[in-house]
């Protein structure tokens, strides 16, 4: 057995995995890796990316460039033109990211599940002052990005971002092991809430869709292009920002500086597309939720 396989076998132990990825000083480790990832020195960048490849399934064949000045540049890499196709169906919300479906289903009133037996409420996730009426008894999908995936997120439909709210928080790992152990984990981590309204002339127009990018351990930062804002643990700016930013379906909205999670909240009338279920891997632009009303 190779050294790599031996290490992966050891990390497959849930108790050890949780200890190594959550019980270390998370904020200190996140800040340290964040600084390391920004170093634009060829030897540091090459060594960092090589270590990353050793511990993950990093595949750069679809990347627009193959040489990176820093690990950060590799984290936030662009894809080659045409690497993703956007589902054109007028009744479909496409996936905003490359991801694995971690959970999906009906929102029970305002209750959502991060893992079996671990519920949280929309009030916990979006704040008690938020108008939640659009998503009561609606649908949700939790999209988990692994560290090696493409980290940019895109508009799931022609839409306008009307408001952004930033929540400063912790940096728990968001892997399935942690989700089964940490109650209301998504509501504790650093995250942003993007309130959008669908545009167009279809029966979906006017519906409110929420995108909630949730950051995690290591490089816990979220970049929103339309605000030219980088949300991070040291962010001191406005927590709630009114917007009027229009996007076409598939247009890039921002990026994570490391793998994490995007939670999609949709009103009643939407359902997960055929063939999708927990554990399914989806690609950005792929049909995710279909309007059935």
C-alpha atoms as an extended CHARMM CRD file, in Angstrom:
* protein
*
       293  EXT
         1         1  UNK       CA              0.0000000000        0.0000000000        0.0000000000  PROA      1               0.0000000000
         2         2  UNK       CA              1.3670000000        3.4210000000       -0.9710000000  PROA      2               0.0000000000
         3         3  UNK       CA              1.9750000000        6.1430000000        1.6170000000  PROA      3               0.0000000000
         4         4  UNK       CA             -0.8760000000        8.1840000000        0.1390000000  PROA      4               0.0000000000
         5         5  UNK       CA             -3.3500000000        5.3010000000        0.5050000000  PROA      5               0.0000000000
         6         6  UNK       CA             -2.1540000000        4.6430000000        4.0500000000  PROA      6               0.0000000000
         7         7  UNK       CA             -2.7340000000        8.2810000000        5.0320000000  PROA      7               0.0000000000
         8         8  UNK       CA             -6.1750000000        8.3050000000        3.4080000000  PROA      8               0.0000000000
         9         9  UNK       CA             -7.0720000000        5.1010000000        5.2540000000  PROA      9               0.0000000000
        10        10  UNK       CA             -6.0690000000        6.6730000000        8.5690000000  PROA      10              0.0000000000
        11        11  UNK       CA             -8.0800000000        9.8380000000        7.8040000000  PROA      11              0.0000000000
        12        12  UNK       CA            -11.1110000000        7.7010000000        6.9950000000  PROA      12              0.0000000000
        13        13  UNK       CA            -11.4080000000        7.0100000000       10.7160000000  PROA      13              0.0000000000
        14        14  UNK       CA            -14.2060000000        9.3960000000       11.7210000000  PROA      14              0.0000000000
        15        15  UNK       CA            -12.9740000000       10.1120000000       15.2380000000  PROA      15              0.0000000000
        16        16  UNK       CA             -9.4570000000       10.9180000000       14.0400000000  PROA      16              0.0000000000
        17        17  UNK       CA            -10.7230000000       12.9160000000       11.0520000000  PROA      17              0.0000000000
        18        18  UNK       CA            -12.9490000000       15.0390000000       13.3000000000  PROA      18              0.0000000000
        19        19  UNK       CA            -10.1110000000       15.5700000000       15.7700000000  PROA      19              0.0000000000
        20        20  UNK       CA             -7.5950000000       16.6440000000       13.1160000000  PROA      20              0.0000000000
        21        21  UNK       CA             -9.9490000000       18.8890000000       11.1450000000  PROA      21              0.0000000000
        22        22  UNK       CA            -11.9640000000       20.4710000000       13.9500000000  PROA      22              0.0000000000
        23        23  UNK       CA            -10.2690000000       20.2450000000       17.3390000000  PROA      23              0.0000000000
        24        24  UNK       CA             -7.1330000000       22.0500000000       16.2090000000  PROA      24              0.0000000000
        25        25  UNK       CA             -7.2300000000       25.8700000000       16.6650000000  PROA      25              0.0000000000
        26        26  UNK       CA             -9.4910000000       26.4720000000       13.6570000000  PROA      26              0.0000000000
        27        27  UNK       CA             -9.3100000000       30.2590000000       13.3970000000  PROA      27              0.0000000000
        28        28  UNK       CA             -5.5360000000       30.3850000000       13.8360000000  PROA      28              0.0000000000
        29        29  UNK       CA             -5.0320000000       27.5950000000       11.2960000000  PROA      29              0.0000000000
        30        30  UNK       CA             -7.4030000000       29.2770000000        8.8530000000  PROA      30              0.0000000000
        31        31  UNK       CA             -5.5760000000       32.6110000000        9.1020000000  PROA      31              0.0000000000
        32        32  UNK       CA             -2.1810000000       30.9120000000        8.6970000000  PROA      32              0.0000000000
        33        33  UNK       CA             -3.2120000000       28.9530000000        5.5910000000  PROA      33              0.0000000000
        34        34  UNK       CA             -4.8850000000       32.0780000000        4.1950000000  PROA      34              0.0000000000
        35        35  UNK       CA             -1.5930000000       33.9840000000        4.3990000000  PROA      35              0.0000000000
        36        36  UNK       CA              0.3760000000       31.0330000000        3.0150000000  PROA      36              0.0000000000
        37        37  UNK       CA             -1.9660000000       30.6900000000        0.0360000000  PROA      37              0.0000000000
        38        38  UNK       CA             -1.3130000000       34.3110000000       -0.9970000000  PROA      38              0.0000000000
        39        39  UNK       CA              2.4920000000       34.0150000000       -1.1700000000  PROA      39              0.0000000000
        40        40  UNK       CA              3.5610000000       34.5980000000       -4.7790000000  PROA      40              0.0000000000
        41        41  UNK       CA              6.8970000000       32.8130000000       -4.6210000000  PROA      41              0.0000000000
        42        42  UNK       CA              7.3570000000       29.9820000000       -7.1690000000  PROA      42              0.0000000000
        43        43  UNK       CA              8.8550000000       27.4130000000       -4.7790000000  PROA      43              0.0000000000
        44        44  UNK       CA              6.2400000000       28.0820000000       -2.0860000000  PROA      44              0.0000000000
        45        45  UNK       CA              3.3960000000       27.9460000000       -4.6280000000  PROA      45              0.0000000000
        46        46  UNK       CA              4.6630000000       24.7390000000       -6.2520000000  PROA      46              0.0000000000
        47        47  UNK       CA              5.2520000000       23.0010000000       -2.9240000000  PROA      47              0.0000000000
        48        48  UNK       CA              1.8260000000       24.0390000000       -1.5730000000  PROA      48              0.0000000000
        49        49  UNK       CA              0.0070000000       22.8090000000       -4.6640000000  PROA      49              0.0000000000
        50        50  UNK       CA              2.0060000000       19.5510000000       -4.6560000000  PROA      50              0.0000000000
        51        51  UNK       CA              0.9990000000       18.8610000000       -1.0330000000  PROA      51              0.0000000000
        52        52  UNK       CA             -2.6030000000       19.7080000000       -1.8910000000  PROA      52              0.0000000000
        53        53  UNK       CA             -2.5250000000       17.2290000000       -4.8050000000  PROA      53              0.0000000000
        54        54  UNK       CA             -1.0960000000       14.5410000000       -2.5190000000  PROA      54              0.0000000000
        55        55  UNK       CA             -4.0130000000       14.7840000000       -0.0830000000  PROA      55              0.0000000000
        56        56  UNK       CA             -6.8330000000       15.3170000000       -2.6110000000  PROA      56              0.0000000000
        57        57  UNK       CA             -8.0990000000       14.4750000000       -6.0770000000  PROA      57              0.0000000000
        58        58  UNK       CA             -7.0010000000       17.8050000000       -7.5560000000  PROA      58              0.0000000000
        59        59  UNK       CA             -7.4040000000       17.7030000000      -11.3470000000  PROA      59              0.0000000000
        60        60  UNK       CA             -6.3520000000       20.7760000000      -13.2990000000  PROA      60              0.0000000000
        61        61  UNK       CA             -7.0330000000       19.5140000000      -16.8350000000  PROA      61              0.0000000000
        62        62  UNK       CA            -10.0860000000       21.8010000000      -17.1870000000  PROA      62              0.0000000000
        63        63  UNK       CA             -8.3010000000       24.8690000000      -15.8110000000  PROA      63              0.0000000000
        64        64  UNK       CA             -7.7770000000       27.7940000000      -18.1630000000  PROA      64              0.0000000000
        65        65  UNK       CA             -4.1430000000       28.0300000000      -17.0560000000  PROA      65              0.0000000000
        66        66  UNK       CA             -1.7570000000       25.3710000000      -15.8140000000  PROA      66              0.0000000000
        67        67  UNK       CA              0.8030000000       27.4800000000      -13.9650000000  PROA      67              0.0000000000
        68        68  UNK       CA             -0.1730000000       29.4550000000      -10.8690000000  PROA      68              0.0000000000
        69        69  UNK       CA              1.6860000000       32.2090000000       -9.0490000000  PROA      69              0.0000000000
        70        70  UNK       CA              0.1960000000       31.1530000000       -5.6980000000  PROA      70              0.0000000000
        71        71  UNK       CA             -1.9440000000       28.4480000000       -4.1160000000  PROA      71              0.0000000000
        72        72  UNK       CA             -4.7320000000       31.0610000000       -3.9270000000  PROA      72              0.0000000000
        73        73  UNK       CA             -4.6180000000       31.4480000000       -7.7150000000  PROA      73              0.0000000000
        74        74  UNK       CA             -5.0260000000       27.6840000000       -8.0330000000  PROA      74              0.0000000000
        75        75  UNK       CA             -7.9000000000       27.6150000000       -5.5170000000  PROA      75              0.0000000000
        76        76  UNK       CA             -9.8010000000       30.2870000000       -7.4560000000  PROA      76              0.0000000000
        77        77  UNK       CA             -8.8610000000       29.0850000000      -10.9500000000  PROA      77              0.0000000000
        78        78  UNK       CA            -11.0530000000       29.7230000000      -13.9790000000  PROA      78              0.0000000000
        79        79  UNK       CA            -12.1750000000       26.9270000000      -16.2790000000  PROA      79              0.0000000000
        80        80  UNK       CA            -11.4850000000       26.6760000000      -19.9900000000  PROA      80              0.0000000000
        81        81  UNK       CA            -14.1430000000       28.2340000000      -22.2120000000  PROA      81              0.0000000000
        82        82  UNK       CA            -16.8660000000       25.6750000000      -22.8470000000  PROA      82              0.0000000000
        83        83  UNK       CA            -15.8680000000       23.4310000000      -19.9360000000  PROA      83              0.0000000000
        84        84  UNK       CA            -19.4090000000       23.7330000000      -18.5170000000  PROA      84              0.0000000000
        85        85  UNK       CA            -22.7410000000       23.9160000000      -20.3130000000  PROA      85              0.0000000000
        86        86  UNK       CA            -25.6920000000       25.7980000000      -18.8090000000  PROA      86              0.0000000000
        87        87  UNK       CA            -29.0620000000       24.0400000000      -18.9020000000  PROA      87              0.0000000000
        88        88  UNK       CA            -31.2620000000       26.3140000000      -21.0650000000  PROA      88              0.0000000000
        89        89  UNK       CA            -34.6470000000       25.0640000000      -19.8030000000  PROA      89              0.0000000000
        90        90  UNK       CA            -36.9330000000       27.9400000000      -18.7970000000  PROA      90              0.0000000000
        91        91  UNK       CA            -38.3490000000       25.9360000000      -15.8530000000  PROA      91              0.0000000000
        92        92  UNK       CA            -34.9960000000       24.9220000000      -14.3520000000  PROA      92              0.0000000000
        93        93  UNK       CA            -32.6270000000       26.3940000000      -11.7840000000  PROA      93              0.0000000000
        94        94  UNK       CA            -29.1370000000       25.2310000000      -12.6780000000  PROA      94              0.0000000000
        95        95  UNK       CA            -26.4990000000       24.2810000000      -10.1410000000  PROA      95              0.0000000000
        96        96  UNK       CA            -24.4640000000       27.3420000000       -9.1350000000  PROA      96              0.0000000000
        97        97  UNK       CA            -21.3690000000       25.1990000000       -8.4340000000  PROA      97              0.0000000000
        98        98  UNK       CA            -19.5530000000       21.9420000000       -9.0090000000  PROA      98              0.0000000000
        99        99  UNK       CA            -20.5060000000       19.9800000000       -5.9100000000  PROA      99              0.0000000000
       100       100  UNK       CA            -21.8470000000       16.8800000000       -4.2190000000  PROA      100             0.0000000000
       101       101  UNK       CA            -25.4620000000       17.0030000000       -3.0440000000  PROA      101             0.0000000000
       102       102  UNK       CA            -25.0890000000       16.7070000000        0.7190000000  PROA      102             0.0000000000
       103       103  UNK       CA            -28.8010000000       16.9630000000        1.5010000000  PROA      103             0.0000000000
       104       104  UNK       CA            -31.9870000000       17.9450000000       -0.3230000000  PROA      104             0.0000000000
       105       105  UNK       CA            -35.7220000000       17.9190000000        0.2160000000  PROA      105             0.0000000000
       106       106  UNK       CA            -38.6920000000       19.8330000000        1.5320000000  PROA      106             0.0000000000
       107       107  UNK       CA            -38.3780000000       22.6540000000        4.0190000000  PROA      107             0.0000000000
       108       108  UNK       CA            -40.7400000000       21.6200000000        6.8200000000  PROA      108             0.0000000000
       109       109  UNK       CA            -42.2330000000       24.9720000000        7.7550000000  PROA      109             0.0000000000
       110       110  UNK       CA            -38.9120000000       26.7170000000        8.3410000000  PROA      110             0.0000000000
       111       111  UNK       CA            -36.9660000000       23.6170000000        9.3870000000  PROA      111             0.0000000000
       112       112  UNK       CA            -34.0990000000       22.2760000000        7.2360000000  PROA      112             0.0000000000
       113       113  UNK       CA            -31.7950000000       19.2900000000        7.7430000000  PROA      113             0.0000000000
       114       114  UNK       CA            -28.0100000000       19.4910000000        7.5080000000  PROA      114             0.0000000000
       115       115  UNK       CA            -27.7780000000       15.7180000000        8.1690000000  PROA      115             0.0000000000
       116       116  UNK       CA            -30.1120000000       13.0050000000        9.4020000000  PROA      116             0.0000000000
       117       117  UNK       CA            -31.3190000000       13.9550000000       12.8710000000  PROA      117             0.0000000000
       118       118  UNK       CA            -29.6080000000       17.3660000000       12.7740000000  PROA      118             0.0000000000
       119       119  UNK       CA            -32.1720000000       20.0590000000       11.8870000000  PROA      119             0.0000000000
       120       120  UNK       CA            -31.7930000000       23.8190000000       11.8920000000  PROA      120             0.0000000000
       121       121  UNK       CA            -34.2480000000       26.5880000000       11.0970000000  PROA      121             0.0000000000
       122       122  UNK       CA            -34.2140000000       29.3070000000        8.4840000000  PROA      122             0.0000000000
       123       123  UNK       CA            -34.2780000000       31.7800000000       11.3920000000  PROA      123             0.0000000000
       124       124  UNK       CA            -30.9870000000       30.2970000000       12.6240000000  PROA      124             0.0000000000
       125       125  UNK       CA            -29.4460000000       30.4230000000        9.1650000000  PROA      125             0.0000000000
       126       126  UNK       CA            -30.6680000000       33.8040000000        7.8570000000  PROA      126             0.0000000000
       127       127  UNK       CA            -31.3620000000       35.7280000000       11.0580000000  PROA      127             0.0000000000
       128       128  UNK       CA            -34.5920000000       36.3390000000       13.0120000000  PROA      128             0.0000000000
       129       129  UNK       CA            -35.2390000000       39.6970000000       11.3150000000  PROA      129             0.0000000000
       130       130  UNK       CA            -35.3920000000       38.2100000000        7.7980000000  PROA      130             0.0000000000
       131       131  UNK       CA            -38.7300000000       37.7940000000        5.9780000000  PROA      131             0.0000000000
       132       132  UNK       CA            -38.8090000000       34.0100000000        5.4730000000  PROA      132             0.0000000000
       133       133  UNK       CA            -42.2660000000       33.7440000000        3.9200000000  PROA      133             0.0000000000
       134       134  UNK       CA            -40.9180000000       32.9370000000        0.4400000000  PROA      134             0.0000000000
       135       135  UNK       CA            -39.2740000000       29.7090000000        1.6030000000  PROA      135             0.0000000000
       136       136  UNK       CA            -41.7860000000       28.3400000000        4.1190000000  PROA      136             0.0000000000
       137       137  UNK       CA            -42.5970000000       24.7560000000        3.0110000000  PROA      137             0.0000000000
       138       138  UNK       CA            -40.2840000000       25.2450000000        0.0300000000  PROA      138             0.0000000000
       139       139  UNK       CA            -37.3010000000       23.1640000000       -1.0870000000  PROA      139             0.0000000000
       140       140  UNK       CA            -33.6090000000       23.1990000000       -0.2570000000  PROA      140             0.0000000000
       141       141  UNK       CA            -30.4250000000       21.7070000000       -1.6620000000  PROA      141             0.0000000000
       142       142  UNK       CA            -27.1070000000       21.6390000000        0.1870000000  PROA      142             0.0000000000
       143       143  UNK       CA            -24.1870000000       21.5980000000       -2.2590000000  PROA      143             0.0000000000
       144       144  UNK       CA            -20.8500000000       20.5380000000       -0.7800000000  PROA      144             0.0000000000
       145       145  UNK       CA            -17.6270000000       21.5140000000       -2.5260000000  PROA      145             0.0000000000
       146       146  UNK       CA            -14.5420000000       19.4340000000       -1.8350000000  PROA      146             0.0000000000
       147       147  UNK       CA            -11.1850000000       21.1790000000       -1.6370000000  PROA      147             0.0000000000
       148       148  UNK       CA            -10.1320000000       20.0510000000       -5.1220000000  PROA      148             0.0000000000
       149       149  UNK       CA            -13.2610000000       21.2330000000       -6.9510000000  PROA      149             0.0000000000
       150       150  UNK       CA            -13.8050000000       24.3630000000       -9.0130000000  PROA      150             0.0000000000
       151       151  UNK       CA            -14.5330000000       27.0850000000       -6.4220000000  PROA      151             0.0000000000
       152       152  UNK       CA            -16.4420000000       29.7570000000       -8.3370000000  PROA      152             0.0000000000
       153       153  UNK       CA            -20.2150000000       30.0690000000       -8.0300000000  PROA      153             0.0000000000
       154       154  UNK       CA            -22.6720000000       31.2260000000      -10.6800000000  PROA      154             0.0000000000
       155       155  UNK       CA            -26.2420000000       32.4840000000      -11.0600000000  PROA      155             0.0000000000
       156       156  UNK       CA            -28.7520000000       29.5950000000      -11.2240000000  PROA      156             0.0000000000
       157       157  UNK       CA            -31.1550000000       31.6360000000      -13.3860000000  PROA      157             0.0000000000
       158       158  UNK       CA            -31.6310000000       35.1240000000      -14.8080000000  PROA      158             0.0000000000
       159       159  UNK       CA            -31.9840000000       37.0070000000      -11.5510000000  PROA      159             0.0000000000
       160       160  UNK       CA            -31.3380000000       40.1870000000       -9.5920000000  PROA      160             0.0000000000
       161       161  UNK       CA            -29.5080000000       40.1590000000       -6.2720000000  PROA      161             0.0000000000
       162       162  UNK       CA            -31.5140000000       42.5110000000       -4.0620000000  PROA      162             0.0000000000
       163       163  UNK       CA            -29.7000000000       42.1400000000       -0.7710000000  PROA      163             0.0000000000
       164       164  UNK       CA            -26.5890000000       40.5860000000        0.7530000000  PROA      164             0.0000000000
       165       165  UNK       CA            -26.1360000000       39.8930000000        4.4330000000  PROA      165             0.0000000000
       166       166  UNK       CA            -22.8500000000       38.7510000000        5.9520000000  PROA      166             0.0000000000
       167       167  UNK       CA            -22.6290000000       36.6240000000        9.0930000000  PROA      167             0.0000000000
       168       168  UNK       CA            -19.2820000000       36.4480000000       10.8660000000  PROA      168             0.0000000000
       169       169  UNK       CA            -18.7470000000       33.0670000000       12.4690000000  PROA      169             0.0000000000
       170       170  UNK       CA            -16.6660000000       29.9910000000       13.1050000000  PROA      170             0.0000000000
       171       171  UNK       CA            -14.6950000000       27.8580000000       10.6370000000  PROA      171             0.0000000000
       172       172  UNK       CA            -15.8340000000       24.3000000000       11.3460000000  PROA      172             0.0000000000
       173       173  UNK       CA            -15.0550000000       21.7360000000        8.6770000000  PROA      173             0.0000000000
       174       174  UNK       CA            -18.2250000000       21.0770000000        6.6460000000  PROA      174             0.0000000000
       175       175  UNK       CA            -17.5430000000       17.4580000000        5.7080000000  PROA      175             0.0000000000
       176       176  UNK       CA            -20.1880000000       14.7840000000        6.4630000000  PROA      176             0.0000000000
       177       177  UNK       CA            -18.3170000000       13.6750000000        9.5830000000  PROA      177             0.0000000000
       178       178  UNK       CA            -18.6040000000       17.1350000000       11.1600000000  PROA      178             0.0000000000
       179       179  UNK       CA            -22.2080000000       17.6080000000       10.0030000000  PROA      179             0.0000000000
       180       180  UNK       CA            -23.2130000000       14.5060000000       11.9900000000  PROA      180             0.0000000000
       181       181  UNK       CA            -21.5660000000       15.8240000000       15.1540000000  PROA      181             0.0000000000
       182       182  UNK       CA            -21.9190000000       19.6120000000       15.2800000000  PROA      182             0.0000000000
       183       183  UNK       CA            -25.4580000000       20.8470000000       15.8060000000  PROA      183             0.0000000000
       184       184  UNK       CA            -26.5580000000       23.6600000000       13.4600000000  PROA      184             0.0000000000
       185       185  UNK       CA            -23.0790000000       23.8060000000       11.9520000000  PROA      185             0.0000000000
       186       186  UNK       CA            -24.0700000000       25.8930000000        8.9140000000  PROA      186             0.0000000000
       187       187  UNK       CA            -25.6200000000       28.4660000000       11.2360000000  PROA      187             0.0000000000
       188       188  UNK       CA            -22.3560000000       28.7900000000       13.1850000000  PROA      188             0.0000000000
       189       189  UNK       CA            -19.8820000000       29.2260000000       10.3360000000  PROA      189             0.0000000000
       190       190  UNK       CA            -18.9780000000       32.3610000000        8.4270000000  PROA      190             0.0000000000
       191       191  UNK       CA            -21.4900000000       32.7920000000        5.6020000000  PROA      191             0.0000000000
       192       192  UNK       CA            -23.2270000000       35.1900000000        3.2570000000  PROA      192             0.0000000000
       193       193  UNK       CA            -26.9330000000       35.3390000000        2.3830000000  PROA      193             0.0000000000
       194       194  UNK       CA            -27.7590000000       36.4350000000       -1.1710000000  PROA      194             0.0000000000
       195       195  UNK       CA            -31.4440000000       37.2720000000       -1.6270000000  PROA      195             0.0000000000
       196       196  UNK       CA            -32.3110000000       37.0850000000       -5.3330000000  PROA      196             0.0000000000
       197       197  UNK       CA            -35.4590000000       37.5090000000       -7.4170000000  PROA      197             0.0000000000
       198       198  UNK       CA            -35.9290000000       35.6390000000      -10.6880000000  PROA      198             0.0000000000
       199       199  UNK       CA            -36.2430000000       37.7210000000      -13.8580000000  PROA      199             0.0000000000
       200       200  UNK       CA            -37.8860000000       36.9610000000      -17.1900000000  PROA      200             0.0000000000
       201       201  UNK       CA            -41.3620000000       36.2900000000      -18.5100000000  PROA      201             0.0000000000
       202       202  UNK       CA            -41.8710000000       32.6820000000      -17.3830000000  PROA      202             0.0000000000
       203       203  UNK       CA            -44.2060000000       31.6370000000      -14.5610000000  PROA      203             0.0000000000
       204       204  UNK       CA            -41.0970000000       31.4680000000      -12.3450000000  PROA      204             0.0000000000
       205       205  UNK       CA            -40.4600000000       35.2020000000      -12.6800000000  PROA      205             0.0000000000
       206       206  UNK       CA            -40.6530000000       37.0670000000       -9.4020000000  PROA      206             0.0000000000
       207       207  UNK       CA            -39.8890000000       34.0410000000       -7.2520000000  PROA      207             0.0000000000
       208       208  UNK       CA            -37.3060000000       34.5870000000       -4.5130000000  PROA      208             0.0000000000
       209       209  UNK       CA            -34.2880000000       32.2920000000       -4.4490000000  PROA      209             0.0000000000
       210       210  UNK       CA            -31.7190000000       32.3790000000       -1.6550000000  PROA      210             0.0000000000
       211       211  UNK       CA            -28.0900000000       31.4050000000       -2.1090000000  PROA      211             0.0000000000
       212       212  UNK       CA            -26.1050000000       30.9260000000        1.0910000000  PROA      212             0.0000000000
       213       213  UNK       CA            -22.3610000000       30.3840000000        0.5630000000  PROA      213             0.0000000000
       214       214  UNK       CA            -20.9340000000       28.9420000000        3.7960000000  PROA      214             0.0000000000
       215       215  UNK       CA            -17.1870000000       29.1600000000        4.4240000000  PROA      215             0.0000000000
       216       216  UNK       CA            -15.1480000000       26.5770000000        6.3240000000  PROA      216             0.0000000000
       217       217  UNK       CA            -11.7900000000       25.7850000000        7.8980000000  PROA      217             0.0000000000
       218       218  UNK       CA             -8.5470000000       26.9180000000        6.1990000000  PROA      218             0.0000000000
       219       219  UNK       CA             -9.2120000000       29.7270000000        3.6980000000  PROA      219             0.0000000000
       220       220  UNK       CA            -12.5900000000       30.9420000000        5.0100000000  PROA      220             0.0000000000
       221       221  UNK       CA            -13.2190000000       33.8240000000        2.6140000000  PROA      221             0.0000000000
       222       222  UNK       CA            -16.0180000000       34.6240000000        0.1540000000  PROA      222             0.0000000000
       223       223  UNK       CA            -15.5490000000       37.0250000000       -2.7710000000  PROA      223             0.0000000000
       224       224  UNK       CA            -18.5950000000       38.7090000000       -4.3450000000  PROA      224             0.0000000000
       225       225  UNK       CA            -17.6760000000       40.3680000000       -7.6320000000  PROA      225             0.0000000000
       226       226  UNK       CA            -20.7270000000       42.6090000000       -7.8790000000  PROA      226             0.0000000000
       227       227  UNK       CA            -19.8610000000       44.2780000000       -4.5590000000  PROA      227             0.0000000000
       228       228  UNK       CA            -16.0950000000       44.0160000000       -4.9560000000  PROA      228             0.0000000000
       229       229  UNK       CA            -16.1410000000       42.6880000000       -1.3930000000  PROA      229             0.0000000000
       230       230  UNK       CA            -14.0930000000       39.9710000000        0.2570000000  PROA      230             0.0000000000
       231       231  UNK       CA            -15.8960000000       38.6420000000        3.3100000000  PROA      231             0.0000000000
       232       232  UNK       CA            -13.4610000000       37.1100000000        5.7950000000  PROA      232             0.0000000000
       233       233  UNK       CA            -12.9380000000       36.7210000000        9.5310000000  PROA      233             0.0000000000
       234       234  UNK       CA            -11.4630000000       40.1990000000        9.8430000000  PROA      234             0.0000000000
       235       235  UNK       CA            -14.1620000000       41.9520000000        7.7880000000  PROA      235             0.0000000000
       236       236  UNK       CA            -15.3560000000       45.1640000000        9.4740000000  PROA      236             0.0000000000
       237       237  UNK       CA            -17.6900000000       46.5950000000        6.8210000000  PROA      237             0.0000000000
       238       238  UNK       CA            -21.4800000000       46.7320000000        6.5350000000  PROA      238             0.0000000000
       239       239  UNK       CA            -23.2290000000       43.4870000000        7.4520000000  PROA      239             0.0000000000
       240       240  UNK       CA            -26.3340000000       44.1410000000        5.3190000000  PROA      240             0.0000000000
       241       241  UNK       CA            -25.9280000000       45.6330000000        1.8390000000  PROA      241             0.0000000000
       242       242  UNK       CA            -28.7850000000       46.5930000000       -0.4830000000  PROA      242             0.0000000000
       243       243  UNK       CA            -28.1310000000       45.5830000000       -4.1000000000  PROA      243             0.0000000000
       244       244  UNK       CA            -29.5290000000       45.8050000000       -7.5990000000  PROA      244             0.0000000000
       245       245  UNK       CA            -27.1550000000       43.4590000000       -9.4240000000  PROA      245             0.0000000000
       246       246  UNK       CA            -28.5960000000       41.6540000000      -12.4510000000  PROA      246             0.0000000000
       247       247  UNK       CA            -27.2020000000       38.3260000000      -13.6540000000  PROA      247             0.0000000000
       248       248  UNK       CA            -27.8960000000       36.0100000000      -16.5450000000  PROA      248             0.0000000000
       249       249  UNK       CA            -28.1510000000       32.2780000000      -15.9670000000  PROA      249             0.0000000000
       250       250  UNK       CA            -24.6710000000       30.8230000000      -15.5010000000  PROA      250             0.0000000000
       251       251  UNK       CA            -22.9280000000       34.1720000000      -15.0370000000  PROA      251             0.0000000000
       252       252  UNK       CA            -20.1870000000       34.1470000000      -12.4130000000  PROA      252             0.0000000000
       253       253  UNK       CA            -21.1280000000       35.7930000000       -9.1070000000  PROA      253             0.0000000000
       254       254  UNK       CA            -18.0670000000       35.1730000000       -6.9390000000  PROA      254             0.0000000000
       255       255  UNK       CA            -15.7890000000       32.5440000000       -5.4580000000  PROA      255             0.0000000000
       256       256  UNK       CA            -14.6780000000       30.7200000000       -2.3510000000  PROA      256             0.0000000000
       257       257  UNK       CA            -11.0150000000       30.8030000000       -1.5080000000  PROA      257             0.0000000000
       258       258  UNK       CA            -11.3800000000       27.1640000000       -0.4800000000  PROA      258             0.0000000000
       259       259  UNK       CA            -13.9460000000       24.4070000000       -0.8230000000  PROA      259             0.0000000000
       260       260  UNK       CA            -17.1090000000       24.7600000000        1.2440000000  PROA      260             0.0000000000
       261       261  UNK       CA            -20.8990000000       24.7310000000        0.7880000000  PROA      261             0.0000000000
       262       262  UNK       CA            -23.6800000000       26.5670000000       -1.0270000000  PROA      262             0.0000000000
       263       263  UNK       CA            -27.2250000000       26.1670000000        0.3040000000  PROA      263             0.0000000000
       264       264  UNK       CA            -29.9970000000       26.8830000000       -2.2290000000  PROA      264             0.0000000000
       265       265  UNK       CA            -33.4540000000       27.7970000000       -0.8710000000  PROA      265             0.0000000000
       266       266  UNK       CA            -36.4170000000       27.7950000000       -3.2490000000  PROA      266             0.0000000000
       267       267  UNK       CA            -40.1560000000       28.4810000000       -2.7550000000  PROA      267             0.0000000000
       268       268  UNK       CA            -42.8610000000       25.8220000000       -2.7880000000  PROA      268             0.0000000000
       269       269  UNK       CA            -43.3500000000       24.7070000000       -6.3920000000  PROA      269             0.0000000000
       270       270  UNK       CA            -39.7370000000       23.6950000000       -6.9830000000  PROA      270             0.0000000000
       271       271  UNK       CA            -38.4770000000       20.1040000000       -6.6750000000  PROA      271             0.0000000000
       272       272  UNK       CA            -35.1510000000       18.3580000000       -7.1850000000  PROA      272             0.0000000000
       273       273  UNK       CA            -34.6220000000       17.3350000000      -10.8050000000  PROA      273             0.0000000000
       274       274  UNK       CA            -35.0300000000       13.7290000000      -11.8600000000  PROA      274             0.0000000000
       275       275  UNK       CA            -32.0520000000       11.4560000000      -11.2050000000  PROA      275             0.0000000000
       276       276  UNK       CA            -30.5900000000       13.6130000000       -8.4360000000  PROA      276             0.0000000000
       277       277  UNK       CA            -30.3060000000       12.5010000000       -4.8060000000  PROA      277             0.0000000000
       278       278  UNK       CA            -28.0760000000       12.8140000000       -1.7780000000  PROA      278             0.0000000000
       279       279  UNK       CA            -24.5390000000       11.8810000000       -2.7820000000  PROA      279             0.0000000000
       280       280  UNK       CA            -24.9800000000       12.7620000000       -6.4640000000  PROA      280             0.0000000000
       281       281  UNK       CA            -22.1660000000       14.8430000000       -7.9370000000  PROA      281             0.0000000000
       282       282  UNK       CA            -23.3470000000       17.7720000000      -10.0520000000  PROA      282             0.0000000000
       283       283  UNK       CA            -21.5490000000       20.2500000000      -12.2540000000  PROA      283             0.0000000000
       284       284  UNK       CA            -22.0890000000       23.9640000000      -12.4820000000  PROA      284             0.0000000000
       285       285  UNK       CA            -24.8480000000       24.6600000000      -15.0040000000  PROA      285             0.0000000000
       286       286  UNK       CA            -26.4910000000       21.2450000000      -14.6530000000  PROA      286             0.0000000000
       287       287  UNK       CA            -30.2670000000       21.1610000000      -14.0350000000  PROA      287             0.0000000000
       288       288  UNK       CA            -30.8080000000       21.1850000000      -10.2640000000  PROA      288             0.0000000000
       289       289  UNK       CA            -34.3540000000       22.2740000000       -9.3320000000  PROA      289             0.0000000000
       290       290  UNK       CA            -37.4140000000       22.2260000000      -11.5930000000  PROA      290             0.0000000000
       291       291  UNK       CA            -40.4800000000       24.4780000000      -11.3160000000  PROA      291             0.0000000000
       292       292  UNK       CA            -43.5550000000       22.2370000000      -11.1590000000  PROA      292             0.0000000000
       293       293  UNK       CA            -46.3650000000       24.6670000000      -10.2740000000  PROA      293             0.0000000000
